[in-house]
Amino acid sequence: MKKISFLFPGQGSQYVGMGNDLYHKFDMAKEIYERAEAILGYDIKEICFNGPSEELKRTEICQPAIFLHSIILFKLLREKGVEIDCVAGHSLGEYVSLTAAGSLDFENGLRLVKKRGELIKEASERNPGSMAAIIGLDRKKVRKICKDLSKKGVLQPVNYNSPGQIVMSGSKELISQAIGLAKSEGAIRVLELEVSGAFHTVFMKKAYDGIQKYLENFSIMRPKVPIISNVTVKPMTKPNDIKKNIAQQLISPVMWEDSMRYMIDKGTDIFIEVGPGRVLRGLLKRIDKNAVCLGVDRADDLDKLDEIFN
């Protein structure tokens, strides 16, 4: 029996039109969007299907949007009988993993993601910042750039995505300086990200405090399958550990490369990226070119999986 792990993407994977084909093809997708509207208080499918993109990019909107898209696809895969052995999600995607693994029901999963997006938006407005992806430098060089510049303020490596792809996060001024330093150190490419704040840094402390308090009202169930933590790179199996780690990741680096290596070492044969875009598939191929990673984003992707598994 092949060991299958699901991967759930994070913020930045959204696109206008996402979920439209699922909504019109599957009654379950319609029901999910209707239930979501009651919780969110606005018509999220209208923004997902028709945009504008600037509206969809807003942190407090794109996070629930990605959650919904990913959960609908997850449910469709389960209806098809695809069994999973392990799950992991990149940043926001880790919250999707909680619902997929059975630690939260759909309604509470969406409420938690809604609150997370709102808290991050508030923290970003309080402490404006930015992020930049550094391509072509190793961890040691990126850490040194951050260490040298952080004497002037906040600058941290926050996403260890794949070999030679690390994201920095911090104040806008220091991100600008870091971009120049990274280029002088030989970075192949440096890309400032279109984000509203310095995610996964101390600038998110207010969001961290808020989500911790909000989680006090949630009953987290023991997951049916292991959830690999962004922070510890270990399986989260106990409800208290889950609460601690999903709050901690708001102010801590996402150790994605390490998480993927862990899952490969533990015997995952097939990875399936479940949600919008193909970012995680691209990262996984850079981590291990032999890794098998499929993707489910649209309705026709589900048909292609049928051909593989049947």
C-alpha positions as CSV (number, residue, x, y, z in Angstrom):
1,M,0.0,0.0,0.0
2,K,1.4,3.4,-1.0
3,K,1.8,6.0,1.8
4,I,0.0,9.2,0.8
5,S,0.5,12.6,2.4
6,F,-1.6,15.7,1.7
7,L,0.0,19.2,1.5
8,F,-2.1,22.4,1.9
9,P,-0.8,25.7,0.4
10,G,-0.7,29.0,2.2
11,Q,-1.3,32.7,1.4
12,G,-0.1,33.7,-2.0
13,S,-1.6,30.7,-3.8
14,Q,-5.0,32.4,-4.4
15,Y,-6.2,33.4,-7.8
16,V,-9.3,35.0,-9.2
17,G,-11.6,32.2,-10.5
18,M,-10.6,29.7,-7.9
19,G,-13.3,27.3,-6.9
20,N,-15.7,28.4,-9.7
21,D,-15.7,25.0,-11.5
22,L,-16.1,23.1,-8.2
23,Y,-19.1,25.2,-7.2
24,H,-20.9,24.6,-10.5
25,K,-20.1,20.9,-10.7
26,F,-20.5,19.6,-7.1
27,D,-23.5,20.2,-4.8
28,M,-21.2,19.7,-1.8
29,A,-19.1,22.7,-2.9
30,K,-22.2,24.9,-3.1
31,E,-23.2,23.8,0.4
32,I,-19.7,24.6,1.7
33,Y,-19.8,28.2,0.3
34,E,-23.3,28.7,1.6
35,R,-22.2,27.6,5.1
36,A,-19.1,29.8,4.9
37,E,-21.1,32.9,4.0
38,A,-23.1,32.5,7.2
39,I,-19.9,32.4,9.3
40,L,-18.0,35.1,7.4
41,G,-20.8,37.5,6.9
42,Y,-20.1,38.2,3.3
43,D,-20.3,36.5,-0.1
44,I,-16.8,35.0,-0.4
45,K,-17.6,33.0,-3.5
46,E,-18.2,36.3,-5.4
47,I,-14.7,37.5,-4.6
48,C,-13.1,34.1,-5.3
49,F,-14.9,33.7,-8.6
50,N,-14.8,37.2,-9.9
51,G,-12.3,39.3,-7.9
52,P,-11.0,41.9,-8.2
53,S,-7.6,40.4,-7.4
54,E,-6.8,43.3,-5.1
55,E,-9.8,42.3,-2.9
56,L,-8.9,38.6,-3.0
57,K,-5.3,39.4,-1.9
58,R,-6.4,41.0,1.3
59,T,-5.1,38.9,4.2
60,E,-8.5,38.7,6.0
61,I,-10.2,37.5,2.7
62,C,-7.6,35.3,1.0
63,Q,-7.0,33.1,4.1
64,P,-10.7,32.0,4.4
65,A,-10.8,31.7,0.6
66,I,-7.8,29.3,0.4
67,F,-9.2,27.4,3.4
68,L,-12.5,26.8,1.6
69,H,-11.0,25.8,-1.7
70,S,-8.6,23.4,0.0
71,I,-11.3,21.8,2.2
72,I,-13.7,21.3,-0.7
73,L,-11.0,19.5,-2.6
74,F,-10.0,17.5,0.4
75,K,-13.6,16.3,0.9
76,L,-13.9,15.4,-2.8
77,L,-10.8,13.3,-2.5
78,R,-12.1,11.5,0.5
79,E,-15.4,10.9,-1.3
80,K,-13.3,9.2,-4.0
81,G,-11.7,6.9,-1.3
82,V,-8.2,8.4,-1.3
83,E,-6.8,7.5,2.1
84,I,-4.1,9.7,3.8
85,D,-1.3,8.8,6.2
86,C,0.0,12.3,7.1
87,V,-0.8,16.0,6.4
88,A,1.2,19.2,6.4
89,G,0.3,22.8,5.5
90,H,2.4,25.8,4.7
91,S,1.7,28.5,7.3
92,L,-2.1,29.1,6.8
93,G,-2.2,25.6,5.3
94,E,-1.3,24.2,8.7
95,Y,-4.7,25.4,9.9
96,V,-6.3,23.6,6.9
97,S,-4.5,20.5,8.1
98,L,-6.3,20.6,11.4
99,T,-9.6,20.2,9.7
100,A,-8.4,17.6,7.3
101,A,-6.9,15.5,10.1
102,G,-10.1,15.7,12.2
103,S,-8.9,18.0,15.0
104,L,-11.5,20.6,14.1
105,D,-14.8,20.4,12.3
106,F,-15.4,22.6,9.3
107,E,-17.2,25.5,11.1
108,N,-14.7,25.9,13.8
109,G,-11.8,25.5,11.3
110,L,-13.2,28.4,9.3
111,R,-13.9,30.5,12.4
112,L,-10.3,30.0,13.4
113,V,-8.9,31.0,10.0
114,K,-11.2,34.0,9.8
115,K,-9.9,35.2,13.2
116,R,-6.3,34.5,12.2
117,G,-6.6,36.6,9.0
118,E,-8.2,39.5,11.0
119,L,-5.5,39.4,13.7
120,I,-2.7,39.3,11.1
121,K,-4.3,42.3,9.3
122,E,-4.5,44.3,12.6
123,A,-0.9,43.4,13.5
124,S,0.3,44.4,10.1
125,E,-1.4,47.8,10.4
126,R,0.2,48.3,13.8
127,N,3.7,47.3,12.6
128,P,4.0,47.7,8.8
129,G,6.5,45.4,7.2
130,S,7.4,43.4,4.1
131,M,8.9,40.1,2.9
132,A,11.4,39.1,0.2
133,A,12.2,35.7,-1.3
134,I,15.9,35.1,-1.7
135,I,16.8,32.6,-4.5
136,G,20.3,31.1,-4.7
137,L,21.8,31.7,-1.2
138,D,22.2,29.1,1.5
139,R,20.9,29.3,5.0
140,K,24.2,30.5,6.5
141,K,24.4,33.5,4.2
142,V,20.8,34.5,4.6
143,R,21.0,34.2,8.4
144,K,24.1,36.4,8.4
145,I,22.4,39.1,6.4
146,C,19.5,39.1,8.8
147,K,21.7,39.0,11.9
148,D,23.8,42.0,10.7
149,L,20.8,44.1,9.7
150,S,18.7,43.1,12.7
151,K,20.8,45.3,14.9
152,K,18.9,48.2,13.4
153,G,15.4,46.6,13.8
154,V,13.3,43.6,12.9
155,L,14.6,41.2,10.1
156,Q,14.3,37.5,10.2
157,P,14.5,34.4,7.9
158,V,11.0,33.1,8.1
159,N,10.3,30.5,5.4
160,Y,12.9,27.8,4.7
161,N,11.0,26.7,1.6
162,S,13.6,24.7,-0.3
163,P,17.4,24.5,-0.9
164,G,18.3,28.0,-2.0
165,Q,14.9,29.5,-1.5
166,I,14.5,31.4,1.8
167,V,12.1,34.2,2.6
168,M,13.1,37.1,4.8
169,S,10.6,39.2,6.8
170,G,10.9,42.5,8.7
171,S,10.6,46.2,8.5
172,K,10.3,47.7,5.0
173,E,13.5,49.7,5.4
174,L,15.5,46.6,6.4
175,I,13.9,44.4,3.7
176,S,15.1,47.0,1.1
177,Q,18.6,46.9,2.5
178,A,18.6,43.1,2.7
179,I,17.6,42.9,-1.0
180,G,20.7,44.9,-1.9
181,L,23.0,42.8,0.3
182,A,21.5,39.5,-1.0
183,K,22.3,40.6,-4.6
184,S,25.8,41.6,-3.6
185,E,26.3,38.1,-2.0
186,G,25.4,36.4,-5.3
187,A,21.6,35.7,-5.0
188,I,20.3,34.5,-8.4
189,R,17.0,36.4,-7.8
190,V,15.4,38.5,-5.1
191,L,11.7,39.1,-5.1
192,E,9.9,41.4,-2.8
193,L,6.5,39.8,-2.0
194,E,3.1,41.4,-2.3
195,V,2.1,41.0,1.4
196,S,0.6,43.4,3.9
197,G,3.1,42.8,6.7
198,A,6.1,41.0,8.2
199,F,4.6,37.6,8.7
200,H,6.2,35.1,11.1
201,T,8.2,37.8,13.0
202,V,7.8,39.6,16.4
203,F,5.7,42.1,14.4
204,M,3.0,39.5,14.7
205,K,3.1,39.3,18.5
206,K,-0.3,40.9,18.8
207,A,-1.7,38.3,16.5
208,Y,0.0,35.5,18.5
209,D,-1.5,36.8,21.7
210,G,-4.9,37.1,20.1
211,I,-5.0,33.6,18.6
212,Q,-3.8,32.1,21.9
213,K,-6.7,33.7,23.7
214,Y,-9.1,32.7,20.9
215,L,-8.0,29.1,21.0
216,E,-9.0,28.9,24.7
217,N,-12.6,28.6,23.4
218,F,-11.8,25.7,21.0
219,S,-11.9,22.0,21.7
220,I,-9.1,20.5,19.6
221,M,-9.6,16.8,19.0
222,R,-6.8,14.3,18.7
223,P,-6.0,14.1,14.9
224,K,-6.8,10.9,13.0
225,V,-3.5,11.3,11.1
226,P,-0.2,13.0,12.1
227,I,0.1,16.8,11.4
228,I,3.7,17.8,10.8
229,S,4.4,21.1,12.6
230,N,5.8,24.1,10.7
231,V,7.7,25.0,13.9
232,T,9.0,21.7,15.4
233,V,9.1,19.5,12.2
234,K,7.5,16.8,14.3
235,P,4.1,15.2,14.3
236,M,1.5,17.0,16.3
237,T,-0.8,14.4,17.9
238,K,-1.8,15.9,21.3
239,P,-4.4,18.7,21.4
240,N,-2.4,20.9,23.7
241,D,0.7,20.6,21.5
242,I,-1.4,21.5,18.5
243,K,-2.8,24.7,20.2
244,K,0.7,25.7,21.2
245,N,2.4,25.1,17.8
246,I,-0.3,26.7,15.6
247,A,-0.1,29.8,17.7
248,Q,3.7,29.8,17.8
249,Q,4.1,29.6,14.0
250,L,2.7,33.1,13.8
251,I,6.0,34.4,15.2
252,S,8.3,31.6,14.1
253,P,9.9,30.4,10.9
254,V,8.1,27.9,8.7
255,M,10.5,25.0,8.4
256,W,9.0,23.7,5.1
257,E,12.1,22.1,3.6
258,D,12.8,20.2,6.8
259,S,9.2,19.1,7.1
260,M,9.2,17.6,3.6
261,R,12.5,15.8,4.2
262,Y,11.0,14.4,7.4
263,M,7.9,13.1,5.6
264,I,10.1,11.6,2.9
265,D,12.3,9.9,5.5
266,K,9.2,8.5,7.2
267,G,8.1,6.8,4.0
268,T,5.7,9.0,2.1
269,D,5.4,7.6,-1.4
270,I,3.0,10.1,-2.9
271,F,2.4,13.8,-2.0
272,I,-0.8,15.5,-3.1
273,E,-1.0,19.3,-3.1
274,V,-4.6,20.0,-2.2
275,G,-5.6,23.6,-2.9
276,P,-5.0,26.5,-5.3
277,G,-1.9,26.8,-7.4
278,R,1.2,24.6,-7.6
279,V,3.7,26.3,-5.3
280,L,4.2,23.3,-3.0
281,R,4.8,20.9,-5.9
282,G,7.5,23.2,-7.2
283,L,9.2,23.4,-3.8
284,L,9.1,19.7,-3.3
285,K,10.8,19.0,-6.6
286,R,13.6,21.3,-5.6
287,I,13.9,19.5,-2.2
288,D,13.9,16.0,-3.8
289,K,13.7,15.6,-7.6
290,N,12.6,12.0,-7.2
291,A,9.6,12.8,-5.0
292,V,6.2,12.1,-6.5
293,C,3.9,15.1,-6.0
294,L,0.5,15.4,-7.7
295,G,-1.8,18.3,-7.5
296,V,-5.5,18.9,-7.1
297,D,-6.8,22.4,-7.8
298,R,-9.6,22.1,-10.3
299,A,-12.4,19.6,-11.1
300,D,-10.5,18.0,-14.0
301,D,-7.5,17.3,-11.7
302,L,-9.8,15.0,-9.8
303,D,-10.5,13.0,-13.0
304,K,-6.8,12.7,-13.6
305,L,-6.3,11.2,-10.1
306,D,-8.9,8.6,-11.0
307,E,-6.7,7.5,-13.8
308,I,-3.8,7.1,-11.4
309,F,-5.5,5.4,-8.5
310,N,-7.9,3.1,-10.4
